[in-house]
Every structure is written in structure tokens, then in C-alpha cells.
């Protein structure tokens, strides 16, 4: 079978890591031929798959042309479908904007569409809500035009997707940590400045729904209420993306974007993983922290509680003071932190490993191709 893996639309965030992880397992499926289309946002990590005889790697960015937006056409992708005799298309995460003229399986990771109750929306003014509603309608159109075969990384999300898109089928294939976490020889050092105190790590891109800005208020609350407590937040944002007032400058280390191979070393230097997000279908930082034995402090929203269970402590999503007290309490309670780390190790067994994830996605591609459905 000839399978086209489409990641031409992915620019940042966890979708890049999922693509790298799945494509890194394609050597296990020599019975199929793969055409892998990666956007320019992907680094050189996947260039090695060119060495596999059954894989063709193409670099291409899908564009917002009239042909793509209105008609679902992309000349490069359409040509590849014909040249390679593609039987089925896997879009890692959509919407792709491109509508393949072949059976199509598409990943869903747009929490804005399925968690309207999130406090993220309550912080918007009227104009922002109108813009968000219009954008969500556009996303829904692209998803609906592109396929009726979807998968998500969270069973709760899959149920909501099927309610949102009547007539669609949404399978669940969970996320996991990247396989580099199991291969220490591939880890790249990312040393942090020397520090005696509690290090809180937040790995993520600069998206409003990630709610990372709350860390400023959390830091101020900790300073005011626990002046003897030494702590720092380590963020994968730049100073321009995350400015802080001068009196809090020593509470933050801003690294900018890091490579996935650097992440294990960052977790090794962390005491707590801080994840204040307001909207997620899945966050790979949860299993990453579990894999590295780091306890989690996160928002008390359904997606987080369903994914983390007793491996995390939860705070009201917009309450910086409560987050600060949760962090302080955990930092003072080493036995509890160790218990949470043990719970995280058990929780990992409920997720699809990176090997199982690849197997499930290829099996779904085979089924979609057999059914011949859009």
C-alpha cells in the first residue's frame, strides 16, 4: 500500500514531535511505501528516513492560496498523490486545508472546538469572541470538507468530536513521550545556571491558551507569601515572548525554543513540571514528566485530570495564588512528590507507547483505504 503522510501544515507545537515520533517508526512497516511531506518547520532530525528504501521524504509548505482555501487543492500534494499512486492519506493533525482525492485519515487536536466551557474564552472581550467564533467555524469547515475519518489523542475528545461532526468516526490513539526519552545516547545537554532551590519547568510554544503568563503572578505570590522560598521558572520562551518586571527577573530562566533531544536533560534538572494550560486535547509534557519522574502541577480542567490522575496536583485554572500555594506545598513535601512520580510511572501504562501509536495509525490507514471512504 502507498501511504502519504501529510505534515505540510504543521508549524509549531506538539504536532512536530508526534510527526517525528511516528515517522521514526516507519522502518517497522516495510510492507508499505511511504511518501512523507514535511513543512519547513521540521529540523534535520527526520532526514535519516531518506535512507529507508520504502520512504520518500519531501519538503513542502501548504499555502493559503485561493485554490487551497476555496477548493481544497494543492498542486504539489496533488501531484505527489498521482506520481506515487497513493492509496490513503494520513494528515498527522488537521485541518490540512488540502482535500486529498483519496481516502483520508486526519488527526484532531483543536481543543477550542470541543471545550467551549474552558475559562480561556471567559477572558476574551466581545470582539475577540467574535473573531474566535469565526475562526472556529472556518476550522470546522476545513475538517468537514477534508474527511469523515478522524482520530484524537484523548477518549473524551473523541466523544466530543463525534458529537460535533455528525456522521464522522473519531478513533482514539493517545500521545506519548518521544522515543528519544528512552535513548540517553541521543540526549543533548541543556545545562541550566547553577541554582539552590526549586526548579519549575514549563515546556511549550507561545500560545495564549497555554496560559504561561500566569507564572508572573504565581512568582509574585510566592515572593510575597513565602519570602524565604527559593524557586525559579524555566520556560522555553524567549525574553521577547515573555517579558518580566525587573523585580522578578531572577525568578525566570527563558531558554527560547529547545530541541526535543534537549528536553530529557531539562526534566532531569527540574523538581516540578508546571503546566497551566487552559485548553488541550493532549499535552506530551504530561507523559514526558511522568517518564522522567517529575511531579506535575497543572490546571484543574477535565483534560488534565483525565490524563494525569494522581500523578498531578491541581489548582483552579485562573487562580495564581492557589497555584503558588500548590507549588509551595509540594516543594515542602518530598514524600508526596515521590508518590506522585510513582503514580506517573503507572499512569504511563494507560497510554499508547510510541511503537503502539505508530502501529495503530498504520492499521487505521489500512482500514480507511479498505473502506474507501473519504
VMD Tcl script that draws the C-alpha trace (Angstrom):
set ca {
  {0.00 0.00 0.00}
  {1.19 3.52 -0.80}
  {0.60 5.93 2.10}
  {1.14 9.69 2.06}
  {1.89 11.17 5.49}
  {0.99 14.83 5.35}
  {2.63 17.25 7.80}
  {2.91 20.14 5.35}
  {0.57 22.24 7.50}
  {2.38 21.90 10.84}
  {4.42 24.87 12.04}
  {4.99 24.54 15.80}
  {3.99 22.72 18.95}
  {3.38 19.09 19.75}
  {2.37 18.17 16.21}
  {6.00 18.37 15.14}
  {7.05 15.93 17.85}
  {4.23 13.49 17.07}
  {5.20 13.52 13.39}
  {8.84 12.91 14.21}
  {7.93 10.07 16.56}
  {5.57 8.33 14.13}
  {7.86 8.72 11.14}
  {10.77 7.48 13.19}
  {8.97 4.11 13.41}
  {8.25 3.67 9.69}
  {11.11 1.20 9.40}
  {8.76 -1.27 11.13}
  {6.39 -1.26 8.12}
  {8.44 -2.34 5.08}
  {5.30 -3.82 3.51}
  {4.11 -0.28 2.72}
  {5.63 2.56 0.75}
  {5.51 6.00 2.39}
  {5.67 9.49 0.97}
  {6.34 11.82 3.91}
  {5.65 15.53 3.35}
  {7.17 17.81 5.98}
  {6.85 21.58 6.33}
  {9.90 23.83 6.61}
  {9.37 23.94 10.40}
  {10.87 20.48 10.77}
  {14.55 20.37 11.50}
  {17.06 17.83 10.20}
  {16.04 15.13 12.69}
  {13.95 13.21 10.14}
  {16.40 13.43 7.26}
  {17.63 9.96 8.21}
  {14.40 8.39 6.97}
  {15.63 9.12 3.42}
  {17.91 6.12 3.90}
  {14.96 3.73 4.06}
  {14.13 2.30 0.65}
  {10.38 2.35 1.24}
  {10.24 6.04 2.29}
  {10.35 9.17 0.15}
  {10.83 12.47 2.01}
  {9.50 15.71 0.51}
  {9.72 19.21 1.98}
  {6.69 21.37 1.23}
  {4.60 24.03 2.99}
  {0.91 24.05 2.15}
  {-0.11 27.64 1.41}
  {-3.23 29.72 1.98}
  {-3.90 30.20 -1.71}
  {-7.41 30.64 -3.09}
  {-7.14 27.20 -4.68}
  {-6.35 25.62 -1.32}
  {-8.76 27.57 0.83}
  {-11.75 27.52 -1.53}
  {-11.25 24.32 -3.50}
  {-9.00 22.22 -1.28}
  {-6.35 21.88 -3.95}
  {-2.54 21.98 -3.64}
  {-0.53 21.34 -6.81}
  {2.45 19.76 -5.07}
  {0.38 17.41 -2.93}
  {-2.00 16.54 -5.78}
  {0.99 15.73 -8.00}
  {2.56 13.52 -5.35}
  {-0.70 11.57 -4.99}
  {-0.62 10.78 -8.69}
  {3.13 10.17 -9.02}
  {3.30 7.81 -6.06}
  {0.00 6.04 -6.69}
  {-1.19 6.96 -3.19}
  {-3.90 4.73 -1.73}
  {-4.57 6.63 1.50}
  {-3.51 9.90 3.14}
  {-2.68 10.37 6.83}
  {-2.72 14.03 7.89}
  {-0.97 13.94 11.26}
  {-3.05 16.83 12.60}
  {-5.56 18.89 10.70}
  {-7.24 20.65 9.28}
  {-4.98 20.30 6.30}
  {-6.90 22.77 4.11}
  {-5.96 20.40 1.28}
  {-8.65 17.85 0.39}
  {-7.00 14.66 -0.84}
  {-8.74 12.82 -3.66}
  {-8.08 9.63 -1.79}
  {-9.35 8.05 1.44}
  {-8.14 10.30 4.24}
  {-7.42 9.86 7.96}
  {-6.88 13.11 9.87}
  {-5.73 13.82 13.40}
  {-7.78 16.19 15.54}
  {-6.04 18.41 18.09}
  {-8.16 21.56 18.18}
  {-9.41 21.84 21.77}
  {-11.01 25.22 21.01}
  {-13.73 23.36 19.13}
  {-14.61 20.79 21.80}
  {-14.08 22.56 25.14}
  {-16.26 25.69 24.90}
  {-16.57 25.72 28.70}
  {-12.85 26.48 29.12}
  {-12.04 29.64 31.14}
  {-9.84 30.60 28.19}
  {-12.90 32.03 26.46}
  {-14.12 33.91 29.54}
  {-11.03 36.12 29.35}
  {-11.93 37.37 25.86}
  {-13.75 40.60 25.14}
  {-16.70 40.68 22.75}
  {-14.64 41.37 19.64}
  {-12.18 38.62 20.46}
  {-15.03 36.17 20.92}
  {-16.49 37.09 17.55}
  {-13.12 36.54 15.87}
  {-12.63 33.24 17.68}
  {-16.10 32.05 16.68}
  {-15.46 32.93 13.03}
  {-12.11 31.14 13.06}
  {-13.64 28.07 14.70}
  {-16.34 27.98 12.02}
  {-13.61 28.06 9.38}
  {-11.74 25.20 11.07}
  {-14.91 23.14 11.23}
  {-15.49 23.72 7.52}
  {-11.98 22.51 6.65}
  {-12.33 19.43 8.85}
  {-15.74 18.58 7.42}
  {-14.60 19.10 3.85}
  {-11.44 17.06 4.35}
  {-12.66 13.78 5.82}
  {-15.10 11.84 7.98}
  {-12.27 9.68 9.38}
  {-10.63 11.27 12.39}
  {-8.56 10.30 15.39}
  {-7.75 12.17 18.59}
  {-5.35 11.56 21.46}
  {-7.96 11.61 24.23}
  {-11.12 9.49 24.59}
  {-13.07 12.47 25.94}
  {-12.09 14.49 22.89}
  {-13.05 11.64 20.54}
  {-16.54 11.52 22.02}
  {-16.95 15.26 21.67}
  {-15.65 15.23 18.08}
  {-18.26 12.67 17.07}
  {-20.93 14.87 18.65}
  {-19.54 17.92 16.85}
  {-19.27 16.30 13.40}
  {-22.35 14.15 12.95}
  {-21.58 11.15 10.76}
  {-17.85 11.25 11.46}
  {-15.88 8.50 13.21}
  {-13.19 9.54 15.67}
  {-10.80 6.88 16.95}
  {-8.54 7.35 19.98}
  {-4.78 6.94 19.61}
  {-3.10 8.55 22.58}
  {0.02 10.63 22.55}
  {3.15 9.58 24.44}
  {6.59 10.86 25.10}
  {9.03 10.95 22.20}
  {11.24 7.88 21.85}
  {14.34 9.98 22.44}
  {13.45 9.82 26.16}
  {14.25 6.08 26.09}
  {17.61 6.59 24.34}
  {20.00 8.53 26.61}
  {22.73 8.31 23.97}
  {20.62 10.70 21.86}
  {20.10 13.26 24.61}
  {21.63 16.69 24.08}
  {22.78 18.52 27.21}
  {20.93 21.72 28.08}
  {22.63 22.92 31.27}
  {20.83 25.49 33.39}
  {22.57 28.09 35.53}
  {23.57 26.75 38.97}
  {20.75 27.13 41.48}
  {19.87 26.04 45.00}
  {16.10 25.85 45.26}
  {13.02 24.53 43.45}
  {13.10 24.49 39.65}
  {9.74 24.57 37.86}
  {9.82 23.58 34.20}
  {7.29 24.61 31.55}
  {7.90 23.35 28.02}
  {5.61 24.76 25.36}
  {5.14 27.20 22.50}
  {3.90 30.79 22.76}
  {0.15 30.22 22.53}
  {-2.41 32.23 24.52}
  {-4.29 29.12 25.64}
  {-1.13 27.78 27.27}
  {-1.69 30.43 29.96}
  {2.03 30.66 30.73}
  {1.61 34.32 31.62}
  {0.09 33.26 34.94}
  {3.62 32.32 36.03}
  {4.39 36.02 36.64}
  {1.54 36.29 39.14}
  {2.45 32.94 40.67}
  {6.02 34.14 41.16}
  {4.85 37.37 42.78}
  {2.53 35.46 45.12}
  {5.35 33.14 46.17}
  {7.65 36.10 46.77}
  {5.10 37.92 48.90}
  {3.78 34.98 50.93}
  {6.91 32.81 51.20}
  {9.88 35.17 51.02}
  {12.37 32.52 52.17}
  {11.31 30.08 49.43}
  {13.84 29.92 46.60}
  {12.40 29.00 43.21}
  {12.74 29.63 39.51}
  {10.58 29.05 36.45}
  {12.35 27.63 33.40}
  {10.43 28.43 30.20}
  {11.01 27.52 26.56}
  {10.12 31.06 25.52}
  {12.34 33.99 24.61}
  {12.68 37.17 26.63}
  {10.72 38.98 23.92}
  {7.90 36.44 24.12}
  {7.83 36.51 27.92}
  {8.93 39.83 29.43}
  {9.02 40.06 33.22}
  {9.31 43.04 35.57}
  {12.77 43.76 36.92}
  {11.92 42.71 40.47}
  {11.01 39.20 39.23}
  {13.82 38.79 36.69}
  {15.77 36.38 38.90}
  {12.70 34.09 39.13}
  {12.80 33.17 35.44}
  {15.12 31.42 33.02}
  {13.93 31.90 29.43}
  {15.58 29.48 27.04}
  {13.69 30.04 23.83}
  {12.78 27.07 21.68}
  {14.63 23.86 22.52}
  {15.09 20.67 20.53}
  {13.31 17.52 21.65}
  {16.70 15.93 22.31}
  {17.37 18.62 24.97}
  {14.13 18.01 26.86}
  {15.20 14.96 28.88}
  {18.11 16.90 30.33}
  {15.79 19.76 31.28}
  {13.47 17.37 33.11}
  {16.46 15.90 34.95}
  {17.18 19.36 36.34}
  {13.55 20.08 37.29}
  {11.75 19.47 40.57}
  {8.21 20.19 39.35}
  {6.61 20.38 35.91}
  {4.26 23.38 35.81}
  {1.53 23.15 33.15}
  {-1.10 25.92 33.50}
  {-2.78 25.35 30.12}
  {-6.46 26.20 29.66}
  {-7.05 24.16 26.52}
  {-5.53 20.85 25.41}
  {-6.59 17.71 23.65}
  {-3.40 16.15 24.95}
  {-0.10 17.53 26.14}
  {3.04 15.45 25.66}
  {4.59 17.27 28.61}
  {2.45 15.11 30.90}
  {3.92 11.72 29.84}
  {7.36 13.33 29.45}
  {7.30 14.42 33.09}
  {5.98 11.01 34.15}
  {8.76 9.27 32.20}
  {11.39 11.40 33.95}
  {9.87 11.04 37.42}
  {8.90 14.70 37.78}
  {5.66 15.52 39.69}
  {3.14 17.74 37.90}
  {1.24 20.85 38.95}
  {-1.47 21.70 36.44}
  {-4.86 23.35 35.94}
  {-7.94 21.57 37.30}
  {-9.65 21.12 33.94}
  {-11.17 17.86 32.64}
  {-8.49 17.18 30.03}
  {-5.73 17.46 32.65}
  {-7.44 15.41 35.33}
  {-8.34 12.69 32.85}
  {-4.78 12.43 31.58}
  {-2.82 12.76 34.83}
  {-4.90 11.30 37.63}
  {-2.89 11.12 40.86}
  {0.38 11.98 39.09}
  {-0.54 15.66 39.38}
  {-1.77 18.27 41.82}
  {-4.41 20.67 40.50}
  {-5.23 24.34 41.01}
  {-8.17 26.46 39.80}
  {-7.10 27.39 36.29}
  {-7.04 31.20 36.67}
  {-6.07 31.39 40.35}
  {-2.39 32.33 40.59}
  {-2.44 32.44 44.39}
  {-3.81 28.89 44.55}
  {-1.18 27.74 42.07}
  {1.52 29.32 44.21}
  {0.30 27.55 47.35}
  {0.08 24.23 45.49}
  {3.66 24.61 44.29}
  {4.92 25.65 47.72}
  {3.17 22.77 49.47}
  {4.55 20.20 47.04}
  {8.08 21.62 47.27}
  {7.97 21.12 51.04}
  {6.63 17.56 50.87}
  {9.23 15.26 49.37}
  {7.36 12.01 50.16}
  {4.31 13.30 48.31}
  {6.43 14.27 45.31}
  {7.91 10.77 45.23}
  {4.45 9.22 45.49}
  {3.25 11.33 42.55}
  {6.26 10.30 40.49}
  {5.43 6.64 41.19}
  {1.81 7.26 40.19}
  {3.03 8.80 36.94}
  {5.05 5.71 36.12}
  {1.89 3.61 36.49}
  {-0.17 6.11 34.53}
  {2.12 5.77 31.54}
  {0.92 2.20 31.08}
  {-2.51 3.56 30.16}
  {-1.12 5.46 27.16}
  {-0.23 4.06 23.75}
  {3.55 3.84 23.53}
  {5.23 5.44 20.52}
  {5.50 1.98 18.94}
  {1.84 1.13 19.58}
  {0.77 4.57 18.35}
  {2.51 4.05 15.02}
  {1.01 0.56 14.72}
  {-2.49 1.86 15.43}
  {-2.21 4.73 12.94}
  {-0.96 2.49 10.14}
  {-3.70 -0.03 10.92}
  {-6.29 2.76 10.72}
  {-4.83 3.85 7.38}
  {-5.20 0.28 6.12}
  {-8.81 0.18 7.29}
  {-9.68 3.58 5.78}
  {-8.13 2.54 2.48}
  {-10.04 -0.76 2.54}
  {-13.32 1.03 3.28}
  {-12.57 3.53 0.52}
  {-14.29 6.31 2.44}
  {-13.38 9.97 2.37}
}
mol new
graphics top color blue
foreach p $ca { graphics top sphere $p radius 0.5 }
foreach p [lrange $ca 0 end-1] q [lrange $ca 1 end] { graphics top cylinder $p $q radius 0.2 }
display resetview
